[in-house]
Amino acid sequence: MKILIFLLEVLMVSLALAQELYTYKLPNGAHLIVKRRDDTQAVALQVWFKVGSIYENYQEKGMAHFLEHMLFNGSEKYPYGEIDKRVESMGGNINAGTSKDYTFYHIEIAKPYWKEALELLYELTQKPLLLEDMVEKEKPIVIEELKRGKDNPSTLLWEEFEKLSYKVSPYRFPIIGYEETIKSFTRESLLKFYRNFYQPKNMYIVIVGDVNPQDVKEEVLRTFGKEEGRPVERPQIPKEPEQIEPRFKEIKDSRLEKAYWIIGWRSPAVGSKEYYALVVLDQVLGGGRTSLLYRELKEKGLVFSVFTGDLGRAEDNMYVISATFDPDRYHQVKQRLKEVLDELYKSLSDEEVKKAKERVINSDIFSKEKADNDAYYIGYSATVVGTLDYYKYFENNIKSVRRQDVLKVLKKYLNDNYNEVLMVPER
């Protein structure tokens, strides 16, 4: 009887979560997702495209990021800078983000102005001019951004880590591209890339706030619904072969005063069954000041800082631990990390897992209180993970993780087949 009651409770929760989202597929292929919330006067509007740097061929490296700049350079209806001014005049915020897996454009606005914001987001993403003179104006700006990134040790560390970790996957290339590819961009090449990926059949429109889903649907049909949906030419992404031995690279840099270190392992894909155990394991290892690595590495003075987390990828995902420390402590830090992982496998308790799960769930609930964060997780779930189930049932999946699941992931993935980059001062 208790089991039956428990299953019914889970079903009721699942159904309630499933009813939170209103979804609609437009005739042109675009997907609309609306979450009505009466607990906020803010409305988050986001347009997601399943395109990032992994979908670029070599000549296109940096194009998705470059187009992020270009779309703010004027549309058919609004000249350069006008969309930003209009959003700001209504007290809102507008921005965009490009990753290796996705690109999204977003506006956060007060409830009375959501229709105007939607129209502006439509103009921004579907009616850009992409003028030749603006292409040439933007090139030195993006190249300067690329050069500034090279001056940041953390940026250099991550780029070197991904080059070491991925041998065939396009994840090994930087999002911003290369100076030689950026210089070669033309209006024609940008238009070809834009028309293929920034169109309804590759689009998710996400609206979160105190709005009527039917009203949103009508406005979306009036704007985005007018655009033609076309088949998307998507390149085959080669899967990274199995790694059978550790890889290590050391970099010496005269600008450094401390060591920068990152070590990472192949890990479960985001949204897979094993992934939720990885999330709980990460909370045990690196979830704040009470976490194991904070206590064993930071509080004991072995490192200046420590960070843990996975890269959130639906394929070829990685789990990483990074730290900064005195260069002379490298071997001590690495040895202590190995000991911590070995000890954890022997000592992890049900109580620790329970507390870690509670922290994960509480953090997830807290982060989604803001409408823009809530919309982000919906868009990410649909675009990157490929299913809204990841968003809707995240809490239930975390609750179902058991101690043995965490131990299985720890043993299976955090093994000797790691990738490691160490940056040290050149003396």
C-alpha positions, 0 to 999 in steps of 0.5 A, a space after each residue: 500500500 505504501 508503495 502504491 501511495 508513493 507512486 501515486 504521489 510521484 504521478 501527481 507531482 509529475 502531472 502538475 509539473 507537466 501542466 506548467 508549460 504551454 507548448 505549441 508548434 507553429 505551422 512554419 516549424 517554430 516551437 513556442 513554450 509559455 510558462 504562466 507565472 502570476 508571482 512576478 511582474 517581470 516577463 522573460 522573452 527568449 529566442 533560442 537557436 540550435 546553433 553554436 560553434 560546433 556546427 561551423 566548418 573551419 572557414 566558418 569558425 567564430 561565425 555564430 558568435 560574430 552573428 551575435 554582434 551583427 544582429 544588433 547592428 540594425 534591422 529592416 524596421 529599426 536602425 543601428 542602436 534603436 532596438 537597444 534604446 527602445 528596450 531600455 526606455 521601457 526599463 528592460 534589458 536586452 542581450 544575447 549569448 553564444 555557446 558551442 551548442 546554442 545561441 539565444 537572444 533575450 529581453 527581460 521587461 515589465 509585464 505591460 510591455 511584453 508585446 512590444 518586447 516580442 516585436 523587437 525580439 522578432 525584428 532583431 532575430 528575423 529581420 537583421 540587415 547584415 550590411 557589408 559596411 557593418 560586417 567590416 566595422 565589426 571585424 576589428 571589434 571581435 578580433 580585439 575581443 579575441 586578443 583580450 581573451 588570450 590575455 586571460 589565463 583562465 580563457 587560455 587554460 580552458 582552450 588548451 584543455 578542450 584541445 587536449 580533451 577532444 581529438 575529433 569533436 568540434 568542441 576542440 575549437 574556440 567559440 570566438 573562432 580565429 583571426 584568420 577566419 573572422 577576417 575572411 567573413 563576407 556578407 554572403 557567407 554570413 547570410 548563408 549561415 544565418 538563413 540556414 540556422 536562424 529560422 523557424 525550423 531551428 527555433 524555440 521561442 520561450 516566454 515566462 511571466 504573468 501572460 496569457 498563453 493564448 495572447 502570446 500564441 496570437 502575437 507570436 503567429 503575427 510576428 515569428 509565424 510569418 517567417 518561412 521554415 526551411 529544412 536545416 542543413 546540419 553537419 554530422 558531429 563526429 563522436 569522440 573516440 573512447 579515451 584509453 590513457 591519461 593526457 597531460 600538458 604543461 604551459 609556462 607563462 611569464 605573466 603568471 604568479 600562481 598555477 592554474 590547473 584543470 583536470 577532467 573526465 568523460 562523463 554522462 551526457 546531460 539529461 541521461 539517467 546517470 547524469 543526475 547521479 553525477 549532479 549529486 556527486 558534484 554537489 558532494 565534491 564541490 557544492 559550496 563551503 561545506 563540500 569535500 574539496 573546499 574542506 580538504 583543499 581550500 580550508 587546509 591551504 592547499 589551493 587558493 580556489 577550487 571549482 567543480 562541474 560538468 560542461 552540460 553537453 548532450 554528447 561528449 560531456 566532461 566533468 572537470 575540477 579546476 584550481 589555482 595554487 602555489 606552483 610548488 604544491 602541484 603534486 601535493 594537490 593532485 595526490 590529495 585529490 586522488 586520496 579524497 576520491 578514493 576515500 569518498 568511494 569507501 565512506 560516502 553515506 546515505 545521509 551525505 547523499 540525502 543532504 546533497 540532493 536537498 541542496 541541489 533541489 533547493 538551489 534549482 528552485 531558488 535559481 528559477 525564482 527569477 523569470 529569466 533564469 526559469 526561461 533559460 532552463 526551459 530553452 536549454 532543456 528544449 534546445 540542447 538536451 532535446 526534451 522538456 522532460 529535463 526541465 519538468 522532471 529534474 527535481 524528481 530525477 534528483 530525488 530518485 538518486 541513490 547512494 549506489 548510483 553516485 558510487 557507480 558514477 564515481 567509479 566508472 567515470 572519475 578514473 585514470 583516463 583523465 585530461 589535465 592541463 597545468 599552467 605555471 609561471 615561467 621563471 
